[in-house]
Amino acid sequence: MKFAIDSNHRDYFQKNHTIEFDSLLNENQLVVLKSRLNETLKARLKEKKVALPAPENLFREGRDLWRTDEPLRKIVAHRKFGEIASELISQKPLRLGYDQYISPPPPQILLGHQQTTYALLLSKVLSLEELSSLQGVLCGLMLCVQAPDTMETPDTQAIFSRKPGNGVFFSPNAPINFNEMVHKRQGFAYLLIVYVHPSAVYILNDNDPNTHVLKKYGYVFGDKLSDKLNPIVYR
């Protein structure tokens, strides 16, 4: 589907720092996305010999899923998404920074007894710049992957959409209230896609629970992202 971006979209985005698009993924694409996310996460957990797919484990293994699954790569690196981001922020080319699966949170009653990195993240309000281990973050896309059957009235200017297949583009300095996952998004799951500047640099960021993941692919702190490992998704 072609999404035409006009001045009204750009003006709204510049004013509010977020904008939601309906049906970025159709039903078939959403089925593929959910299936491949589940299978890829299951394979990673099995490789690490993790028996129970707790929210913490799913979040820890949910970084850069596009690297190990071709159907996921096609969705995460979809040119259509990059084009929309580029037109909203008036910036090109765009490089793929990373993706991150955001799993349904544990029940609120359990969070007070947990000090895991995911539980701590769910208590914070951070921007994408503050959260990311990359210097040069330009835009985020939060895709709604899973939602309970009973839908509530949509929030305006919310980063976490309530409708599967919908996606919210948001600026790097827009506040992400992760506590909404606990109080308003029980049973919801999301896939975050991050777009960065072509000269983006890998940095240490203690706010990022997965700050060391890129080391697995040969990066060290201070490296510029390469075309081979972090491709340009829109020129």
FIKOLZA-1660 file (N, C-alpha, C; in steps of 0.1 Angstrom, whole numbers, plus 5000, padded with zeros to 4 digits):
% residues 235
   i   px   py   pz ch aa at
   1 5008 4988 5000  A  M  N
   1 5000 5000 5000  A  M CA
   1 5009 5012 5000  A  M  C
   2 5005 5022 4992  A  K  N
   2 5013 5035 4991  A  K CA
   2 5007 5044 5001  A  K  C
   3 5016 5050 5010  A  F  N
   3 5012 5060 5019  A  F CA
   3 5017 5073 5014  A  F  C
   4 5008 5082 5011  A  A  N
   4 5012 5095 5006  A  A CA
   4 5014 5105 5018  A  A  C
   5 5026 5110 5019  A  I  N
   5 5029 5120 5030  A  I CA
   5 5028 5134 5025  A  I  C
   6 5020 5142 5031  A  D  N
   6 5018 5156 5026  A  D CA
   6 5023 5165 5038  A  D  C
   7 5021 5178 5035  A  S  N
   7 5026 5188 5044  A  S CA
   7 5018 5188 5057  A  S  C
   8 5005 5183 5057  A  N  N
   8 4998 5182 5069  A  N CA
   8 5004 5172 5079  A  N  C
   9 5008 5160 5073  A  H  N
   9 5015 5150 5081  A  H CA
   9 5027 5156 5087  A  H  C
  10 5035 5162 5079  A  R  N
  10 5048 5168 5084  A  R CA
  10 5046 5178 5095  A  R  C
  11 5036 5187 5093  A  D  N
  11 5033 5197 5102  A  D CA
  11 5028 5191 5116  A  D  C
  12 5020 5181 5115  A  Y  N
  12 5015 5174 5127  A  Y CA
  12 5026 5168 5134  A  Y  C
  13 5035 5161 5127  A  F  N
  13 5047 5154 5133  A  F CA
  13 5056 5164 5140  A  F  C
  14 5059 5175 5133  A  Q  N
  14 5068 5185 5138  A  Q CA
  14 5062 5192 5151  A  Q  C
  15 5049 5193 5152  A  K  N
  15 5042 5199 5163  A  K CA
  15 5041 5189 5175  A  K  C
  16 5038 5177 5172  A  N  N
  16 5035 5167 5182  A  N CA
  16 5046 5157 5185  A  N  C
  17 5055 5156 5176  A  H  N
  17 5067 5146 5177  A  H CA
  17 5063 5132 5175  A  H  C
  18 5050 5129 5173  A  T  N
  18 5045 5116 5170  A  T CA
  18 5034 5116 5159  A  T  C
  19 5033 5105 5152  A  I  N
  19 5021 5104 5143  A  I CA
  19 5018 5090 5140  A  I  C
  20 5006 5086 5141  A  E  N
  20 5002 5072 5139  A  E CA
  20 4996 5069 5125  A  E  C
  21 5000 5058 5119  A  F  N
  21 4995 5054 5106  A  F CA
  21 4988 5041 5108  A  F  C
  22 4976 5041 5102  A  D  N
  22 4967 5029 5102  A  D CA
  22 4972 5019 5092  A  D  C
  23 4972 5006 5096  A  S  N
  23 4974 4995 5087  A  S CA
  23 4988 4996 5080  A  S  C
  24 4998 4999 5086  A  L  N
  24 5011 4998 5080  A  L CA
  24 5014 4984 5076  A  L  C
  25 5009 4974 5083  A  L  N
  25 5010 4960 5080  A  L CA
  25 4996 4955 5078  A  L  C
  26 4993 4948 5067  A  N  N
  26 4980 4942 5065  A  N CA
  26 4980 4929 5073  A  N  C
  27 4968 4922 5072  A  E  N
  27 4966 4910 5081  A  E CA
  27 4976 4899 5078  A  E  C
  28 4979 4897 5065  A  N  N
  28 4989 4886 5061  A  N CA
  28 5003 4890 5066  A  N  C
  29 5007 4902 5065  A  Q  N
  29 5020 4906 5069  A  Q CA
  29 5021 4906 5085  A  Q  C
  30 5010 4909 5091  A  L  N
  30 5010 4908 5106  A  L CA
  30 5011 4894 5111  A  L  C
  31 5004 4885 5104  A  V  N
  31 5005 4870 5107  A  V CA
  31 5020 4866 5106  A  V  C
  32 5026 4869 5094  A  V  N
  32 5040 4866 5092  A  V CA
  32 5049 4872 5103  A  V  C
  33 5047 4884 5106  A  L  N
  33 5055 4891 5116  A  L CA
  33 5054 4884 5130  A  L  C
  34 5042 4881 5134  A  K  N
  34 5041 4875 5147  A  K CA
  34 5047 4861 5147  A  K  C
  35 5045 4853 5136  A  S  N
  35 5050 4840 5135  A  S CA
  35 5065 4840 5136  A  S  C
  36 5071 4849 5128  A  R  N
  36 5086 4849 5127  A  R CA
  36 5092 4854 5140  A  R  C
  37 5086 4864 5146  A  L  N
  37 5091 4869 5159  A  L CA
  37 5091 4857 5169  A  L  C
  38 5080 4850 5170  A  N  N
  38 5079 4839 5179  A  N CA
  38 5089 4828 5177  A  N  C
  39 5091 4824 5164  A  E  N
  39 5101 4814 5160  A  E CA
  39 5115 4818 5163  A  E  C
  40 5118 4831 5159  A  T  N
  40 5132 4836 5161  A  T CA
  40 5135 4837 5176  A  T  C
  41 5126 4842 5184  A  L  N
  41 5128 4843 5198  A  L CA
  41 5130 4830 5204  A  L  C
  42 5121 4820 5200  A  K  N
  42 5122 4807 5205  A  K CA
  42 5136 4800 5203  A  K  C
  43 5141 4802 5190  A  A  N
  43 5154 4797 5186  A  A CA
  43 5165 4803 5195  A  A  C
  44 5164 4816 5197  A  R  N
  44 5175 4823 5205  A  R CA
  44 5175 4818 5219  A  R  C
  45 5163 4816 5225  A  L  N
  45 5162 4812 5239  A  L CA
  45 5167 4797 5240  A  L  C
  46 5164 4789 5230  A  K  N
  46 5168 4775 5230  A  K CA
  46 5183 4775 5229  A  K  C
  47 5189 4783 5221  A  E  N
  47 5204 4783 5220  A  E CA
  47 5210 4787 5233  A  E  C
  48 5204 4797 5240  A  K  N
  48 5209 4801 5253  A  K CA
  48 5205 4792 5264  A  K  C
  49 5198 4781 5261  A  K  N
  49 5193 4771 5271  A  K CA
  49 5184 4778 5282  A  K  C
  50 5176 4787 5277  A  V  N
  50 5166 4794 5286  A  V CA
  50 5153 4787 5285  A  V  C
  51 5148 4781 5295  A  A  N
  51 5136 4773 5295  A  A CA
  51 5123 4781 5294  A  A  C
  52 5122 4791 5303  A  L  N
  52 5110 4798 5304  A  L CA
  52 5111 4812 5297  A  L  C
  53 5102 4814 5287  A  P  N
  53 5103 4827 5280  A  P CA
  53 5097 4839 5288  A  P  C
  54 5103 4842 5299  A  A  N
  54 5098 4853 5307  A  A CA
  54 5100 4866 5300  A  A  C
  55 5092 4877 5303  A  P  N
  55 5094 4889 5296  A  P CA
  55 5108 4895 5296  A  P  C
  56 5115 4893 5307  A  E  N
  56 5129 4897 5307  A  E CA
  56 5138 4890 5296  A  E  C
  57 5136 4877 5295  A  N  N
  57 5144 4869 5285  A  N CA
  57 5140 4873 5271  A  N  C
  58 5127 4875 5268  A  L  N
  58 5122 4879 5255  A  L CA
  58 5128 4893 5251  A  L  C
  59 5128 4902 5261  A  F  N
  59 5134 4915 5258  A  F CA
  59 5149 4914 5255  A  F  C
  60 5156 4907 5263  A  R  N
  60 5170 4906 5262  A  R CA
  60 5174 4900 5249  A  R  C
  61 5167 4890 5244  A  E  N
  61 5170 4883 5231  A  E CA
  61 5163 4889 5219  A  E  C
  62 5155 4900 5222  A  G  N
  62 5147 4907 5211  A  G CA
  62 5154 4918 5204  A  G  C
  63 5167 4919 5205  A  R  N
  63 5174 4930 5198  A  R CA
  63 5179 4925 5185  A  R  C
  64 5178 4933 5174  A  D  N
  64 5183 4930 5161  A  D CA
  64 5178 4916 5156  A  D  C
  65 5166 4913 5157  A  L  N
  65 5160 4901 5152  A  L CA
  65 5161 4900 5137  A  L  C
  66 5162 4911 5130  A  W  N
  66 5162 4911 5115  A  W CA
  66 5175 4904 5111  A  W  C
  67 5185 4904 5119  A  R  N
  67 5198 4898 5115  A  R CA
  67 5198 4883 5113  A  R  C
  68 5188 4876 5119  A  T  N
  68 5188 4862 5119  A  T CA
  68 5176 4856 5113  A  T  C
  69 5168 4864 5107  A  D  N
  69 5156 4858 5100  A  D CA
  69 5152 4867 5088  A  D  C
  70 5152 4861 5076  A  E  N
  70 5150 4868 5064  A  E CA
  70 5136 4875 5063  A  E  C
  71 5125 4868 5066  A  P  N
  71 5112 4874 5066  A  P CA
  71 5111 4886 5075  A  P  C
  72 5118 4885 5087  A  L  N
  72 5118 4897 5096  A  L CA
  72 5126 4908 5090  A  L  C
  73 5137 4905 5083  A  R  N
  73 5146 4915 5077  A  R CA
  73 5137 4923 5067  A  R  C
  74 5129 4916 5059  A  K  N
  74 5121 4923 5049  A  K CA
  74 5111 4932 5055  A  K  C
  75 5106 4929 5066  A  I  N
  75 5097 4938 5073  A  I CA
  75 5104 4950 5080  A  I  C
  76 5114 4947 5087  A  V  N
  76 5121 4957 5095  A  V CA
  76 5128 4967 5085  A  V  C
  77 5134 4962 5074  A  A  N
  77 5141 4971 5065  A  A CA
  77 5132 4975 5053  A  A  C
  78 5119 4974 5055  A  H  N
  78 5109 4977 5044  A  H CA
  78 5111 4992 5039  A  H  C
  79 5113 4993 5026  A  R  N
  79 5115 5006 5021  A  R CA
  79 5104 5016 5024  A  R  C
  80 5092 5011 5024  A  K  N
  80 5080 5019 5026  A  K CA
  80 5081 5026 5040  A  K  C
  81 5086 5019 5050  A  F  N
  81 5087 5025 5063  A  F CA
  81 5098 5036 5063  A  F  C
  82 5109 5033 5057  A  G  N
  82 5120 5042 5056  A  G CA
  82 5116 5055 5049  A  G  C
  83 5108 5053 5038  A  E  N
  83 5103 5065 5030  A  E CA
  83 5095 5074 5039  A  E  C
  84 5085 5068 5046  A  I  N
  84 5077 5076 5055  A  I CA
  84 5085 5084 5065  A  I  C
  85 5094 5077 5072  A  A  N
  85 5103 5083 5082  A  A CA
  85 5111 5095 5075  A  A  C
  86 5116 5092 5064  A  S  N
  86 5124 5102 5057  A  S CA
  86 5116 5115 5053  A  S  C
  87 5104 5113 5049  A  E  N
  87 5096 5124 5045  A  E CA
  87 5091 5132 5057  A  E  C
  88 5089 5125 5068  A  L  N
  88 5084 5132 5080  A  L CA
  88 5095 5140 5086  A  L  C
  89 5108 5136 5086  A  I  N
  89 5118 5143 5092  A  I CA
  89 5127 5151 5082  A  I  C
  90 5123 5150 5069  A  S  N
  90 5131 5157 5058  A  S CA
  90 5146 5154 5059  A  S  C
  91 5148 5140 5059  A  Q  N
  91 5162 5136 5060  A  Q CA
  91 5164 5123 5052  A  Q  C
  92 5174 5123 5044  A  K  N
  92 5178 5111 5037  A  K CA
  92 5193 5112 5033  A  K  C
  93 5200 5100 5032  A  P  N
  93 5195 5087 5034  A  P CA
  93 5193 5083 5049  A  P  C
  94 5186 5072 5051  A  L  N
  94 5184 5067 5065  A  L CA
  94 5191 5053 5066  A  L  C
  95 5197 5051 5077  A  R  N
  95 5203 5038 5080  A  R CA
  95 5195 5031 5090  A  R  C
  96 5195 5018 5089  A  L  N
  96 5188 5010 5100  A  L CA
  96 5197 5009 5112  A  L  C
  97 5192 5014 5123  A  G  N
  97 5200 5014 5135  A  G CA
  97 5198 5000 5142  A  G  C
  98 5186 4997 5146  A  Y  N
  98 5183 4984 5153  A  Y CA
  98 5168 4982 5154  A  Y  C
  99 5164 4970 5157  A  D  N
  99 5151 4967 5160  A  D CA
  99 5151 4961 5175  A  D  C
 100 5140 4962 5181  A  Q  N
 100 5139 4957 5195  A  Q CA
 100 5124 4952 5198  A  Q  C
 101 5123 4940 5201  A  Y  N
 101 5110 4934 5205  A  Y CA
 101 5107 4939 5219  A  Y  C
 102 5095 4944 5221  A  I  N
 102 5091 4948 5234  A  I CA
 102 5079 4939 5238  A  I  C
 103 5082 4930 5247  A  S  N
 103 5073 4919 5251  A  S CA
 103 5062 4924 5260  A  S  C
 104 5051 4917 5261  A  P  N
 104 5041 4920 5271  A  P CA
 104 5047 4920 5285  A  P  C
 105 5044 4930 5293  A  P  N
 105 5051 4931 5306  A  P CA
 105 5045 4921 5316  A  P  C
 106 5052 4917 5327  A  P  N
 106 5046 4909 5337  A  P CA
 106 5035 4917 5344  A  P  C
 107 5026 4910 5351  A  P  N
 107 5016 4917 5359  A  P CA
 107 5022 4927 5369  A  P  C
 108 5015 4938 5371  A  Q  N
 108 5020 4948 5379  A  Q CA
 108 5023 4944 5393  A  Q  C
 109 5016 4934 5398  A  I  N
 109 5018 4929 5412  A  I CA
 109 5032 4923 5413  A  I  C
 110 5038 4918 5402  A  L  N
 110 5051 4911 5402  A  L CA
 110 5062 4921 5401  A  L  C
 111 5060 4932 5394  A  L  N
 111 5070 4942 5391  A  L CA
 111 5077 4947 5403  A  L  C
 112 5070 4949 5414  A  G  N
 112 5076 4955 5426  A  G CA
 112 5086 4946 5432  A  G  C
 113 5086 4933 5429  A  H  N
 113 5095 4923 5434  A  H CA
 113 5106 4920 5425  A  H  C
 114 5107 4926 5413  A  Q  N
 114 5117 4923 5403  A  Q CA
 114 5126 4935 5401  A  Q  C
 115 5139 4932 5400  A  Q  N
 115 5149 4942 5397  A  Q CA
 115 5156 4939 5384  A  Q  C
 116 5150 4933 5375  A  T  N
 116 5156 4929 5362  A  T CA
 116 5157 4942 5354  A  T  C
 117 5165 4942 5343  A  T  N
 117 5167 4954 5335  A  T CA
 117 5154 4957 5328  A  T  C
 118 5146 4947 5324  A  Y  N
 118 5134 4950 5317  A  Y CA
 118 5124 4956 5327  A  Y  C
 119 5123 4951 5339  A  A  N
 119 5114 4956 5349  A  A CA
 119 5117 4971 5353  A  A  C
 120 5130 4974 5354  A  L  N
 120 5135 4987 5357  A  L CA
 120 5131 4997 5345  A  L  C
 121 5133 4992 5333  A  L  N
 121 5129 5000 5321  A  L CA
 121 5115 5004 5321  A  L  C
 122 5106 4994 5325  A  L  N
 122 5092 4997 5326  A  L CA
 122 5087 5007 5336  A  L  C
 123 5097 5012 5344  A  S  N
 123 5093 5022 5354  A  S CA
 123 5098 5036 5349  A  S  C
 124 5104 5037 5337  A  K  N
 124 5111 5049 5333  A  K CA
 124 5103 5056 5321  A  K  C
 125 5107 5069 5320  A  V  N
 125 5103 5077 5308  A  V CA
 125 5116 5081 5302  A  V  C
 126 5119 5076 5290  A  L  N
 126 5131 5080 5282  A  L CA
 126 5128 5083 5268  A  L  C
 127 5136 5092 5262  A  S  N
 127 5135 5094 5248  A  S CA
 127 5143 5083 5241  A  S  C
 128 5141 5083 5227  A  L  N
 128 5149 5073 5219  A  L CA
 128 5164 5076 5220  A  L  C
 129 5167 5089 5220  A  E  N
 129 5181 5093 5221  A  E CA
 129 5187 5088 5235  A  E  C
 130 5179 5090 5245  A  E  N
 130 5184 5086 5259  A  E CA
 130 5185 5071 5260  A  E  C
 131 5177 5064 5252  A  L  N
 131 5176 5049 5253  A  L CA
 131 5186 5042 5245  A  L  C
 132 5190 5048 5234  A  S  N
 132 5198 5041 5223  A  S CA
 132 5213 5041 5225  A  S  C
 133 5220 5031 5221  A  S  N
 133 5234 5030 5222  A  S CA
 133 5240 5035 5208  A  S  C
 134 5233 5044 5202  A  L  N
 134 5238 5050 5189  A  L CA
 134 5237 5065 5190  A  L  C
 135 5247 5071 5185  A  Q  N
 135 5247 5086 5183  A  Q CA
 135 5243 5089 5169  A  Q  C
 136 5233 5097 5168  A  G  N
 136 5228 5100 5154  A  G CA
 136 5214 5094 5152  A  G  C
 137 5206 5092 5162  A  V  N
 137 5193 5086 5161  A  V CA
 137 5184 5097 5155  A  V  C
 138 5176 5093 5144  A  L  N
 138 5168 5103 5137  A  L CA
 138 5153 5101 5139  A  L  C
 139 5148 5088 5140  A  C  N
 139 5134 5086 5140  A  C CA
 139 5132 5072 5145  A  C  C
 140 5120 5070 5152  A  G  N
 140 5116 5056 5156  A  G CA
 140 5103 5053 5150  A  G  C
 141 5101 5040 5149  A  L  N
 141 5088 5035 5145  A  L CA
 141 5084 5024 5154  A  L  C
 142 5072 5025 5161  A  M  N
 142 5067 5015 5171  A  M CA
 142 5055 5008 5164  A  M  C
 143 5058 4996 5160  A  L  N
 143 5047 4988 5154  A  L CA
 143 5040 4980 5165  A  L  C
 144 5027 4980 5164  A  C  N
 144 5019 4972 5174  A  C CA
 144 5018 4958 5168  A  C  C
 145 5023 4948 5175  A  V  N
 145 5023 4934 5170  A  V CA
 145 5012 4926 5176  A  V  C
 146 5008 4929 5188  A  Q  N
 146 4998 4920 5195  A  Q CA
 146 4990 4929 5205  A  Q  C
 147 4977 4926 5205  A  A  N
 147 4968 4934 5214  A  A CA
 147 4957 4924 5219  A  A  C
 148 4952 4927 5231  A  P  N
 148 4940 4919 5236  A  P CA
 148 4928 4920 5227  A  P  C
 149 4919 4911 5228  A  D  N
 149 4907 4912 5219  A  D CA
 149 4899 4924 5222  A  D  C
 150 4898 4929 5234  A  T  N
 150 4890 4940 5238  A  T CA
 150 4898 4953 5236  A  T  C
 151 4894 4961 5226  A  M  N
 151 4902 4973 5223  A  M CA
 151 4896 4985 5230  A  M  C
 152 4904 4994 5236  A  E  N
 152 4900 5006 5242  A  E CA
 152 4900 5017 5232  A  E  C
 153 4894 5029 5236  A  T  N
 153 4895 5041 5227  A  T CA
 153 4909 5045 5225  A  T  C
 154 4913 5047 5213  A  P  N
 154 4927 5050 5210  A  P CA
 154 4932 5063 5217  A  P  C
 155 4944 5063 5221  A  D  N
 155 4950 5075 5227  A  D CA
 155 4955 5084 5215  A  D  C
 156 4954 5097 5217  A  T  N
 156 4961 5106 5207  A  T CA
 156 4975 5109 5212  A  T  C
 157 4984 5109 5202  A  Q  N
 157 4998 5112 5205  A  Q CA
 157 5004 5102 5214  A  Q  C
 158 4999 5090 5214  A  A  N
 158 5006 5079 5221  A  A CA
 158 5015 5071 5212  A  A  C
 159 5027 5068 5218  A  I  N
 159 5037 5060 5210  A  I CA
 159 5033 5046 5209  A  I  C
 160 5026 5040 5219  A  F  N
 160 5022 5026 5219  A  F CA
 160 5008 5025 5213  A  F  C
 161 5006 5022 5201  A  S  N
 161 4993 5021 5195  A  S CA
 161 4985 5009 5201  A  S  C
 162 4972 5010 5200  A  R  N
 162 4964 4999 5205  A  R CA
 162 4959 4990 5194  A  R  C
 163 4963 4992 5182  A  K  N
 163 4957 4984 5171  A  K CA
 163 4968 4977 5164  A  K  C
 164 4968 4963 5164  A  P  N
 164 4978 4955 5156  A  P CA
 164 4979 4959 5142  A  P  C
 165 4991 4961 5137  A  G  N
 165 4994 4965 5123  A  G CA
 165 4996 4980 5122  A  G  C
 166 4991 4988 5132  A  N  N
 166 4994 5002 5131  A  N CA
 166 5008 5005 5136  A  N  C
 167 5013 5017 5132  A  G  N
 167 5026 5021 5136  A  G CA
 167 5027 5035 5139  A  G  C
 168 5034 5039 5150  A  V  N
 168 5036 5053 5154  A  V CA
 168 5051 5057 5151  A  V  C
 169 5052 5067 5142  A  F  N
 169 5066 5073 5140  A  F CA
 169 5067 5084 5150  A  F  C
 170 5079 5085 5156  A  F  N
 170 5082 5095 5166  A  F CA
 170 5096 5100 5166  A  F  C
 171 5098 5112 5171  A  S  N
 171 5111 5119 5170  A  S CA
 171 5120 5113 5181  A  S  C
 172 5133 5115 5179  A  P  N
 172 5143 5110 5189  A  P CA
 172 5142 5116 5203  A  P  C
 173 5136 5128 5204  A  N  N
 173 5135 5134 5217  A  N CA
 173 5121 5133 5223  A  N  C
 174 5112 5126 5216  A  A  N
 174 5098 5124 5222  A  A CA
 174 5099 5114 5234  A  A  C
 175 5092 5118 5245  A  P  N
 175 5093 5109 5257  A  P CA
 175 5085 5096 5255  A  P  C
 176 5092 5085 5258  A  I  N
 176 5085 5072 5258  A  I CA
 176 5082 5068 5272  A  I  C
 177 5070 5068 5276  A  N  N
 177 5066 5064 5289  A  N CA
 177 5064 5049 5290  A  N  C
 178 5074 5041 5293  A  F  N
 178 5073 5027 5294  A  F CA
 178 5064 5022 5304  A  F  C
 179 5061 5030 5314  A  N  N
 179 5051 5026 5324  A  N CA
 179 5037 5024 5319  A  N  C
 180 5034 5030 5307  A  E  N
 180 5022 5028 5300  A  E CA
 180 5020 5013 5297  A  E  C
 181 5031 5006 5294  A  M  N
 181 5030 4991 5292  A  M CA
 181 5024 4984 5304  A  M  C
 182 5027 4989 5315  A  V  N
 182 5023 4982 5328  A  V CA
 182 5008 4986 5331  A  V  C
 183 5005 4999 5330  A  H  N
 183 4992 5003 5334  A  H CA
 183 4981 5003 5323  A  H  C
 184 4985 5005 5310  A  K  N
 184 4976 5006 5299  A  K CA
 184 4977 4996 5288  A  K  C
 185 4988 4988 5288  A  R  N
 185 4991 4979 5277  A  R CA
 185 4994 4965 5281  A  R  C
 186 4987 4960 5291  A  Q  N
 186 4989 4946 5295  A  Q CA
 186 4984 4937 5284  A  Q  C
 187 4993 4928 5280  A  G  N
 187 4989 4919 5269  A  G CA
 187 4993 4924 5255  A  G  C
 188 4999 4936 5254  A  F  N
 188 5003 4942 5242  A  F CA
 188 5018 4938 5239  A  F  C
 189 5022 4937 5227  A  A  N
 189 5036 4935 5223  A  A CA
 189 5039 4944 5211  A  A  C
 190 5051 4949 5210  A  Y  N
 190 5055 4959 5200  A  Y CA
 190 5069 4955 5194  A  Y  C
 191 5071 4960 5182  A  L  N
 191 5084 4959 5176  A  L CA
 191 5089 4973 5173  A  L  C
 192 5100 4978 5179  A  L  N
 192 5105 4991 5177  A  L CA
 192 5116 4990 5166  A  L  C
 193 5115 4999 5156  A  I  N
 193 5125 5000 5145  A  I CA
 193 5131 5014 5147  A  I  C
 194 5144 5015 5146  A  V  N
 194 5151 5028 5148  A  V CA
 194 5159 5031 5136  A  V  C
 195 5157 5043 5131  A  Y  N
 195 5165 5049 5120  A  Y CA
 195 5175 5059 5124  A  Y  C
 196 5187 5058 5118  A  V  N
 196 5198 5067 5123  A  V CA
 196 5204 5074 5111  A  V  C
 197 5213 5083 5114  A  H  N
 197 5220 5091 5104  A  H CA
 197 5230 5081 5097  A  H  C
 198 5234 5084 5085  A  P  N
 198 5243 5075 5078  A  P CA
 198 5257 5074 5085  A  P  C
 199 5260 5084 5093  A  S  N
 199 5273 5084 5100  A  S CA
 199 5271 5081 5115  A  S  C
 200 5261 5074 5118  A  A  N
 200 5258 5071 5132  A  A CA
 200 5270 5063 5138  A  A  C
 201 5272 5065 5151  A  V  N
 201 5283 5059 5159  A  V CA
 201 5278 5051 5170  A  V  C
 202 5284 5040 5172  A  Y  N
 202 5281 5030 5184  A  Y CA
 202 5287 5036 5196  A  Y  C
 203 5279 5038 5207  A  I  N
 203 5283 5043 5219  A  I CA
 203 5278 5035 5231  A  I  C
 204 5285 5036 5242  A  L  N
 204 5280 5030 5255  A  L CA
 204 5269 5038 5260  A  L  C
 205 5258 5031 5264  A  N  N
 205 5246 5038 5270  A  N CA
 205 5241 5029 5281  A  N  C
 206 5243 5033 5293  A  D  N
 206 5238 5025 5305  A  D CA
 206 5223 5024 5305  A  D  C
 207 5216 5033 5299  A  N  N
 207 5201 5033 5298  A  N CA
 207 5196 5021 5289  A  N  C
 208 5205 5017 5281  A  D  N
 208 5201 5006 5271  A  D CA
 208 5204 4993 5277  A  D  C
 209 5194 4984 5280  A  P  N
 209 5197 4971 5285  A  P CA
 209 5205 4962 5276  A  P  C
 210 5205 4965 5263  A  N  N
 210 5212 4957 5253  A  N CA
 210 5223 4965 5247  A  N  C
 211 5230 4973 5255  A  T  N
 211 5240 4982 5249  A  T CA
 211 5252 4975 5244  A  T  C
 212 5254 4962 5248  A  H  N
 212 5266 4955 5243  A  H CA
 212 5264 4946 5231  A  H  C
 213 5251 4945 5227  A  V  N
 213 5248 4936 5216  A  V CA
 213 5256 4937 5203  A  V  C
 214 5259 4949 5199  A  L  N
 214 5266 4951 5187  A  L CA
 214 5280 4946 5187  A  L  C
 215 5285 4944 5199  A  K  N
 215 5299 4938 5200  A  K CA
 215 5299 4924 5194  A  K  C
 216 5288 4917 5194  A  K  N
 216 5287 4904 5188  A  K CA
 216 5290 4904 5173  A  K  C
 217 5288 4915 5167  A  Y  N
 217 5290 4916 5152  A  Y CA
 217 5303 4923 5148  A  Y  C
 218 5311 4925 5158  A  G  N
 218 5324 4931 5155  A  G CA
 218 5326 4945 5158  A  G  C
 219 5316 4952 5162  A  Y  N
 219 5317 4966 5165  A  Y CA
 219 5324 4968 5179  A  Y  C
 220 5330 4980 5181  A  V  N
 220 5335 4984 5194  A  V CA
 220 5330 4999 5195  A  V  C
 221 5329 5003 5208  A  F  N
 221 5324 5017 5210  A  F CA
 221 5333 5027 5203  A  F  C
 222 5326 5036 5196  A  G  N
 222 5333 5046 5188  A  G CA
 222 5333 5043 5173  A  G  C
 223 5329 5031 5169  A  D  N
 223 5328 5027 5155  A  D CA
 223 5316 5034 5148  A  D  C
 224 5318 5038 5136  A  K  N
 224 5307 5042 5128  A  K CA
 224 5300 5029 5122  A  K  C
 225 5287 5030 5121  A  L  N
 225 5280 5019 5116  A  L CA
 225 5283 5017 5101  A  L  C
 226 5284 5004 5097  A  S  N
 226 5288 5001 5083  A  S CA
 226 5276 4997 5075  A  S  C
 227 5278 4998 5062  A  D  N
 227 5267 4994 5052  A  D CA
 227 5265 4979 5053  A  D  C
 228 5275 4972 5056  A  K  N
 228 5273 4957 5056  A  K CA
 228 5265 4953 5068  A  K  C
 229 5267 4958 5080  A  L  N
 229 5261 4954 5092  A  L CA
 229 5248 4962 5095  A  L  C
 230 5248 4974 5091  A  N  N
 230 5236 4983 5093  A  N CA
 230 5233 4990 5080  A  N  C
 231 5225 4984 5071  A  P  N
 231 5223 4989 5058  A  P CA
 231 5215 5002 5057  A  P  C
 232 5217 5009 5046  A  I  N
 232 5209 5021 5043  A  I CA
 232 5195 5015 5038  A  I  C
 233 5184 5020 5044  A  V  N
 233 5171 5015 5040  A  V CA
 233 5163 5024 5032  A  V  C
 234 5168 5036 5031  A  Y  N
 234 5161 5046 5021  A  Y CA
 234 5171 5057 5017  A  Y  C
 235 5172 5059 5004  A  R  N
 235 5181 5069 4998  A  R CA
 235 5172 5080 4992  A  R  C
% end
